[in-house]
Amino acid sequence: MKLIVQPRDGWSEFISAIRQAKKEIDLVIFRFDRPEIAKALDAAIKRGVVVRTLVAHTNRGGEKNLRKLEQRLLETGAIVSRTGDEFVRYHGKLMVVDRSVLWLMCFNLTALDVSRTRSFAIVTRQRAEVQMALKLFEADATRQPFEPSQCQLVVSPENARTVLTDYIRKAKKQLLIYDPKVSDSILLKVLSDHAKAGLDVRIIGKVSKGGNEIAHEKYPGKRLHARVIIRDHHDAFLGSQSLRKLELDKRREVGIIVKDASVVHELAQTFEEDWALTDSGKRDAKRKEKEEKKGNEAAL
């Protein structure tokens, strides 16, 4: 399992995965503007790789571009399906290469989402998750019902609310969260109760009024497009769904719970580095510095 951190890692590994494909690429697209990725897909098709794409039926302000993208993909020889309209929005982001490697992403295939945005992706070969992602792709491409099986994928609206509510409730010491907007009333109460009980709950992103007592700060960089929950430095959720009612209950969103120690550590380290640049983080650093100074003086 590997963690991709944006904007640090850029497109190189994603494009390399396309170039290394031997038989099949299954790709879900919500937003797309990268010519180098289009070129890599075209080259894959020319060497005999079957490229199947599932393109969102709409996105805010970009439906015309999506239809142009479909036409370009069809012209290259890709198999193109369009998502149905049973969801308010189809917002999941994933790619499966050769039915064996899953890329599950927070970011879209756009310059903005990678070059100037804090975001992440997980690359995994875990068989259960890869197979469930393929099952989801097939169901949505053919507009059939989807029934999630027992694995670490979190899919809205089928199981996301149940899984993420349980996941957050079971925190014992700490929850570090990246989220552009936490607003679901049920989950805000769970987070607030944890904070009142003394757990270290911190959010980089925005929080609705019901969660004002939860420590939260605006992302200190240019843009945040990540949905991540790091629990007790033991495991983490990463995906496309924010803790918002619409994204849990009415949209197609896809996430994953990871337990790989190195990935969890890197996520937590990245969060702490970002938090240190926020106003709260700077205050915490000054307070710690004063406490250390007093301790040193007392020791003398």
N, C-alpha and C positions, 0 to 999 in steps of 0.2 A: 504494500500500500504506500502511496506517495501523496504528499500534499503540494499543490500548486498555490503559490501566493502571488497575488497581483497587487501593484504593478511590477513587482520584482522580477517575475519569471517570464513575462511576455508570452509570445506565441510559439516559441521554438519547439517546445515539447509536444504541443498539440499538433502542429504541422508535421512533426516527425512521426507521430502516431499514425497520421493519415498516410504518410509516405511508406511506412512499414507494413501497412495492411496488405494481406495476401489474397483474401477471398471476399470479405464483406465489411461494409461500414454502414451502421445505422445511426442516423443523426437527427436530433430534434432541434428545430430552429425557431427562435422567437424574434430575435433581431439579428441582422447580418449585414456587414458592410466591408468585409475584409477580402480584397482581391487575391491576396496570397493564399488564403484558405480555399477560395474558389479554384485557383490554379492547381492546388494540391489535389483537390477532389477530381478535377478534370483529368489530371495525370493518372490518378488511381483508376478511373474508369477506362482510360486508354490502355492500361496494362492488364485489364480484365477483372478488376475488383467490382463487385456489385455494390453500388452506392444507393441506399434507400434513405430518403429524407422525409421527415414529417414537419410540415411548415404550419405555423400558427395561422388560424383563419383570420385573426385580426390582432393588432396591437395599437396602442394609442398613437395616432398621427402617422402610422406607417403602413397601413393596409395596401396602399398603392405600390409601395416598395416591395412588400411581400409577394404580390402578384408578379412583379417584374422578376423577382428572385426565382419564383417557381418556373417561369419561362426559361430563364438562363439555365437552370438546373436540367430541365427537360431537354434543352438543346445539347447539353453535354452528354446525355444518355443516362442521367440519374433517374431512379424511380421516385416519383414525387407524389406524396399524399398530403392532403390538407386536413387539419384537425377539424372536428365537428364544432357545432355551436352550442352544445349542451352545457358548456362551462362559460362563465362570465369572461374568463380569459384562460388561454393555455400558456402557462408561464414556465413550465419545466424546461431544464436544459441538460441534455445528456448526449453522449456518443458511446456506442459499443463497437469495438473493432474486432473483427474475426470471431465474433460470438464468445470472446474470452476476456476482453479488457473493457472495463466500464470507466468512462469519464463522467463524473457527476459534478456539475458546475453551478456556481452562484452567478457567474458572469455570462453575458451574451457574447456573440461573435462580432463584436464591434470595437473600434479603436477606443472609444470613450470608456468602455467597461474594463479595458485592460491597461491602457497607457496612463490613465489619470484616476484610477478607482481602486479602493481597497476591496478586494474580492478573493475568492478561493475556489479550488476544485479538488476533488479526491479522485485518484486513479487507483482502481482496485481490480484484482483478478479473483476475488472471492466468488466462488461459483454460484451460490444462492442469490447473491445480489445481481450478478450479471444476468442470470436466467430470469429473474423477476423484471429487470429492466427491459429485456427482450420481450417478455410477455406483455408488459405495459405498452411498449412501442407497437407491437402487433395489434393489440386491442384498440389502441387509439387510431392507428393507421386505417384499420378496417371498421372503425366506429362500432365496436362491440363492447359489452360490459366488461369491466376489469375487476377481478377479485384478487386482492393481495394475498400472497402466501407468507409463511412465517420466515422472515429474515430481517435484515437491518434497514431496508428501504422504508422511507416514510412518504406516503403518497396522499396528497389532498385530492378530493375530499374523503377518500375511502377510510384511511386510518390515522390521518395526521393529528386530528384533535385528541383522540384517545391516547395515542402514543406519546405526543409531546406533553400533554397534561400530566401523564404518569411519570414521564421522564423528569420534568421539572419538580414535581412533588417529592420525588425520591432523593433530591439533593440533600446532602448532610452538612456541608461546610461552605460551599461556594458555587456561584453561577456567574460566569463571565459571558456577556452576551453582545454580539454585534447584531443590530436590527435597525433598519431605516425607520420603522414606526411600530412600536409595541402598543397595541390598543385593545386587544381582546379583553373584555371585562373579567372573564373567568380566570384567565392566565395572569392578568394584572393582580388580581386578589391573591393568587398563589404566590406570586413573586413578592408582593407587599408583605404577606404573612411571614415569608422566609426572612425578609429584611428585618421585620420587627422582632423575630426570634433570634436575631444575631448572626444570621448567615451573611457572608460577604457576597452581596448581589450588586453587580455593576453592569451598566448598559452603555455601550457606545452607539449612539443613535438617538432617536426621539421616543418619547413616552407620552401617552395621553394623560389627561388630568388625574385620572384615578390612580396613577402610579408616581405622583410627584415626590413621595417620600423615598422612592427607590433612587439610589445613586445613579445618575446618568449624565452623560456629556456628549456634546456634538463631536462627530469624527473630526480630528484635528487636521486632516489632510484635505484634498480637493473634493473627494466624493466617496460615499460609502454605498456599496451595492452587495453587501454580504449578509447572510442570515446564518449565524453560528451561535451555538450554546455550548460552552465548555463546563462540564460538571465535575466538581471535586478533583480536578486535575487527573481524572480517571478515564473519562470518555467524553465524546463531543458529538453534537448534531451539526450537520452542515447541509444547507439546501437552498431552495428557491423560495420557500414560504416564510413570510414574516409571521409574528404572533399577532395576526389580525384576523378577525372573524371571516372576512371575505376570502382570505388566502387559505384559511383552514377548511372552510365549509363550501365554497362556491367555485373555486378555481382549480385547475390542474397544476399542481406543484409537486416537486419531487425532491426528497432529501435522503440523507443516510446518517445512521448513528455509527460512529467509529470508535474502536477500542484500542487501536494501535498506539502504543505508548509514545513512539517518536512523533507521530502526527499530532497527538493530543498535546504533547510538550511544545511543539512548534506553534500550534495555534495559540496556546496560553502565553507563550513568550511574545508572539506578535501582538496579542491583545495588550499585554502589560507595557510593551514598548509604545503602542498607540495611546494607552491610557496615561502614560507618563507625560505626554505632550499636551494633555487637556488641562483645563484650569484646576480641576480637582487633583489631577496627578501632580501638578506643580506644587499645589498647596501641601499635598501629602509628603512630597520630597523635602520641602522646607521644614515641615514639622519634624520629620525624621532626622533631618540635619541638626535641628535645635536639640532634640532629645539626645542624640549622640554626643553633641558638644557638652551638654550638662553631665552626661555620664562620664565623659573623659575628665571633666573638671572635678567631679566628685571622686574619681579614682585617684587623682593627684592629692 
